Amino acid sequence: MIKTWTTVFAMFVACATSSATAQTAQGDIQAGKGKVAMCIGCHGIPGYQASFPEVHKVPMIGGQSAAYMAAALDAYRKGDRRHPTMRGIAQSLSDQDIADVSAYYEAQSPSRAEVQPHDPPAQVAALIEKGACFSCHGQNFAKPIDASYPKVAGQHADYVLVALKSYKTTDNARVGRSNGIMAPIAQQFSNQELKLLANYIGKLDGDLKTVPQPHFR
């Protein structure tokens, strides 16, 4: 038990540190609205699929927390997240651009009632416990304990699977994510176990959505 809580505390400290450093600029929602032209071609089309590193739906980012969005874009910009398209886009953005775009997408969070607790199937519950998932992502994966961690409830299951597998990928210049917390967690699981987790997460109620742009409707 002591070891478990030590690990959870270490995760929380890392999480809080990431949140403090990822977003130094104050985001402006209206400014962000004018800076998302490079985003809407994929993230503004419901059901749009990417083909790299495998075919999967692009993630829903409407309603995602600004702190997480900023941290993710900064990781793509630095190369800690390896994805040629996203890195090229992120490298074109200044700190202020990232803050503005992140604020714009966070503002798309819907108003809804509090999510009710959901009991996962026994096999999934065991995986969640093994990974201590709720210790950072919150109950039902909908309410992270720190804004720099993503909301994942209701996210496209195929994208969640690709993201989780990317934390297991090492020594690849084009694919993978360097993360001292998620990498050892993901590496505990087989890809089939990650798929079970991803499918469960994708069925949960959450804040995430795709906001169609007028010329893509």
N, C-alpha and C positions, 0 to 999 in steps of 0.2 A: 504494500500500500504506500509506504514512504517513497519507494522508487517511482511509483506511478505519479504521485503528486509532485515529486521533484521534476519529472519530465514535463508535466502539465505546466508547472511554474516556469520552466525554461522556455516552453513554447510561448507563454504569455509575454515574457520579457522580450523575446525576439520579435513577437508580433507588435508590441508597443513601440519597439525601436524602429521597425520598418515604417510604422505609421508616422512617426515623428520626422523621419528623414525623407520620405517619398514625396511629400507635397509641401514645399516651402512657400509657393506662391498662392495667393488667394484667388480662387476661381470665380469667374463671372459667367453666369448662365447665358445671358444674351450674347456676349462675345463668343462663347462656345458654340452657339447656334450657327454662327457664321464661319466656323472652323472645322465642320464635320464633313466637308465634301468628300474627303478620302475615306471616311468611315461608312457613309450610307450606301455605297455601292455593294457592300457585303452585309453590313449589320442593319441596314434599313430595308431589307427585303425579307419578309417572313418566309421561313423554310429554305433560305438560300444555302447551298452546299458548297463547301470548299473541297479541293481534291488533294491537299497536301497537309500532313504527310500521308493521309489516307482520306477517303471520302467521308465527310461528316458535316453536319449543320454548323454554321458559324454560331458562336455563342450569342445569346441574348444579353445585351448590355444596358438596355433601358431599365432604370431602377437600381442598377448596381451602385455600390457606395463610391463616392468620389475618391476617397483615400485609397481604396483598392485599385480603382482604374488608374490612378496616378502611379501607384507602385508597379502595376503591371506594365504600363507604357514605358516607365523608366527602365524596367528590367529588359524589355525588348530593345530599348535604345542602347543599353550597355552591353547587350549580348548575353545576359544571364538567362534570358529566354531566347532560344534559337529558333527563328522562323523568318526566312528571307523577306517575305512580304511585310510582315508586321515590323520587322527591324527597319526596313527601308522607310516605312511610314513614320515610325517613332523617331528616327534620327532626323527627320525633317521638322520636328516639333521642338519649340523652346519650352522651358519650364512653365512659362505663362500659358502657352498653348495647351500643354498637357493639363494644367489646372483648370482652364476654361472648358475644354472638351469633357473632362471628368465631371465638372459641376453640371454641365448640360445634361449628361446622361443620368446622373443621380437624380436630377429634378423630375425625371420621368417615372419615378416610383409611384405606384398607384396607392390610393387610400383604400384600405380594406380592414376588415375585422382581424383581431389577433388570431394567428394560426393556432389551431387546436393541436395538442400533442397527438402524435401518431406512433403506434407501436409497430415496428418493423417485424417481418418474419424472423423466426429464430436464427436462421442461418445468416441473414443480413445483420441482425442485432449483434451476433458474435463478431462479425467483421468490424462493425462500428466500434465495439468495445476494444477490440484488438488495436485498432488504429487511433483510439482516443479521439475520434472525429468531433464529437460534441464539445470537447474541451476548447476548441477554437471556433468551429463553425456554428456552435449553438445547437440547441434542441431543434430537431427537424431540419437542420442545415439551413435555417432561415434567418437566424439572428446571431451573427458572429460576435464574439466577445470583444473584438476590436475592429474598427472600420477598415483597417488595412487587410483584413481577411475577407474573402469573397462570400457573398450570398450565393449559394448553389442550388437551393431548393427549386425544383421545377426547371432547371437548366436542361438543355437538350442532352439526353443520355449519351448519344454517340460522341458529342463534344466532351462531356465529362470523362468518358473513357479515354479519349485521345489525350486529354490533359493529364490524367492520372498516369497513363503509360509514359508520357513525356518525362515525368520525374524519375523514371527508371532508366532513361536513356542517357548514356555517358559516352564520351569520346566521339561525338558526332557534331561536326561543325554546323550542320543545317537544322538539326532537330534536337529537342530536349530542353529541359528547364533546370537550372542550377538553383537549388533551394535547400538550405541546410535542415529545414524542418520537414518539408514534404518528401524529399528524396528518401530518407530512411523509412518513413512511414509507408510510402508506395512500394518500396522494395520488399516489404514483408509479404506482399500478396502476389498471387499468380494473376495473370491477365484475366482468367475466368472469374476470379474473385473480385477483381476490379470492375468487371462487367456487371456482376450482381449488384455491387454498390452503386454503379452509375445508373443502372436501370431503376433502382429504388429511388435514388435522388431525383431522377427525371420525372417521377410520378407525384412528387410532393407539391403542395401549394407553395408559391413563393412570389416575390416582388418582381421578378425579372420578366421583361417583355421585349418584343421587337416593335418599334414605332415606325410604321411605313412612312416614307417620304412621298409627297404628293405626286411626283412624276414617276414613282414606282408602283402606284396603286393599281 
